[in-house]
Amino acid sequence: MNEKTYKIYSKFNISDKVLTFADEILTSLQPRFAKIDETAEYNQLKVINAMQECRVSEACLLGTTGYGYNDLGRDTLESVYAKVFNTEDALVRPQITCGTHALALALLSNLRPGDELLSPVGKPYDTLEEVIGIRPSKGSLKEYGISYKQVDLLDDGGFDYDAIRAAINEKTKLVTIQRSKGYQTRPTLSVEKIGELITFIKKIKPDTICMVDNCYGEFVELTEPSDVGADMVVGSLIKNPGGGLAPIGGYIAGKRECVENAAYRLTSPGLGKEVGASLGVMSSFYQGLFLAPTVTASALKGAIFAANIYEKLGFSVVPNATEERHDIIQAVTFGKPEGVIAFCQGIQAAASVDSYVTPQPWDMPGYDSQVIMAAGAFVSGSSIELSADGPIKPPYAVYFQGGLTWPHAKLGILKSLQSLIDCGVVNL
C-alpha cells in the first residue's frame, strides 16, 4: 500500500493496527483473486456475446410508456437473458419488485390447487415463509390449496436423498432449491451439486418442475443452474445481475411454458409478455448486466477477505477462509447481538450514501424477529452494493455481501473490524 493510500484510511478512523493486520491477510489472497478475475473474464465475454447475437442496438436503450406494446428494448433484453442463462425464454421486468416477488410469481404461476411444493434443501429464506404459508399470510400458496413438504439437509450440509425420495409423491409438482444460505449457516450449494440433485429428482418424477432461487449466485461460477437441468432460475436485479445500476426488477429464466405462466400471472390472462412498459430503465438494465460479472467479482473478493479476517480472529465463518465459493454471501457468527450490530454499523459507516446514519434493529416486514440492515446504497436495498444484515436472534450471525468495487468492499470490512474493536467485541 502506498503512503498516500495509507494516510487516507486515517480519514475513515481506521487504525494502523487494523491496516497492518489486513495487509498480511491480503498478501496471501492474491492467487485466489486472480482465479476470480478469470471467472469474471469468461462471464463478461458470455454477456457481450449474448448482447451481440441478440443485436442489441441504441434503440433498445429507450423506454416505453403506457401498455408497452412492441417494446424492442424489453423484448431484446429478455432474449439476452435467455441466452446468458441458456434457457428457452426469460421474463425480465421492472414490474417485478424484488427477489421475493420473483420467486412468489414463479411459484404462484406454476402451481395449482392440489399440487405440492417440495423444498429438499431445508427451510427457505424468511420472506418465503409467508409466500408458502408456513407463516399465515393473505394470498399464500396454502390459501390456494397448495401443500408444502420440506426435507432438511444432513448435518454435513449434504442432501438427504432417502428422505427426498420418500417425500416425492404424485402431488409433487415443483421443487424449489435455494442456492444461497439465507439466514442460515449451512453451505451454499454449488452448481454441480444442484445439478446432481435435479438429476436425482428427475429420475424419480421426470415431470417435476425444478426451480432454483439463484439470488446472490449469478456469475460466481462458470455455469448457472439452468446449465445443469433447472427448469427455472429466478433472481433479483438489485443483486448480482443488475450490476448495481438496475433500480428495481427481477427475472425468471427457463422453460418457455414456465416463463409464459409467470408472464400471465404478472400481467393478466390473455396479455402475458405483450404488455409492461419499460419506463426508461432499459439503459440501466443493459449496462447493469454488462457490468455484472466484474461487479460480482469485486463482491466475491470482499466475501473472501471477510472470511479470512474473521476466521483468523476466532469467529465461525461460513464459508470458511479456504472453501470454494458459490455465492457472494459471507456469514460470520458472533454469538451475541452486540457483534451483529457493531458489524452492521461499521459497514454503514463505509457507505457513500447515508454513511452518517447508525442502523438499529427493527421489526422489518416479512421476518419473525428484529433485523438490522446496513444499506447505504445508490439503489435503496441493493445487496450487490456494500451491505450487511442479520436477524437479532441466536446464533447471532451477520450476513455480509456486495461491493460494486473491490476497494469499497475492502473499506467496508476494515470499518466493520474497527467498529467491533471500538465497542469491545474484538481485541486485536
FENPE-V273556 format. One line per field, one symbol per residue. ss: DSSP state (H for helix, E for strand, C for the rest). Layout:
ss=???
This chain:
ss=CCHHHHHHHHHHCCCHHHHHHHHHHHHHHHHHHHHHHHHHHHHHHHHHHHHHHCCCCHHHHCCCCCCCCCCHHHHHHHHHHHHHCCCCEEEEECCCCCHHHHHHHHHHHHCCCCCEEEECCCCCCHHHHHHHCCCCCCCCCHHHCCEEEECCCCCCCCCCHHHHHHHCCCCEEEEEEECCCCCCCCCCCCHHHHHHHHHHHHHHCCCCEEEEECCCCCCCCCCCHHHHCCCEEEEECCCHHHCCCCCCCEEEEECHHHHHHHHHHHCCCCCHHHCCCCCCCHHHHHHHHHHHHHHHHHHHHHHHHHHHHHHHCCCEEECCCCCCCCCCCEEEECCCHHHHHHHHHHHHHCCCCCCCCCCCCECCCCCCCCEEEECCCCCCCCCCCCEEEEECCCCCEEEEECCCCHHHHHHHHHHHHHHHHHCCCCCC
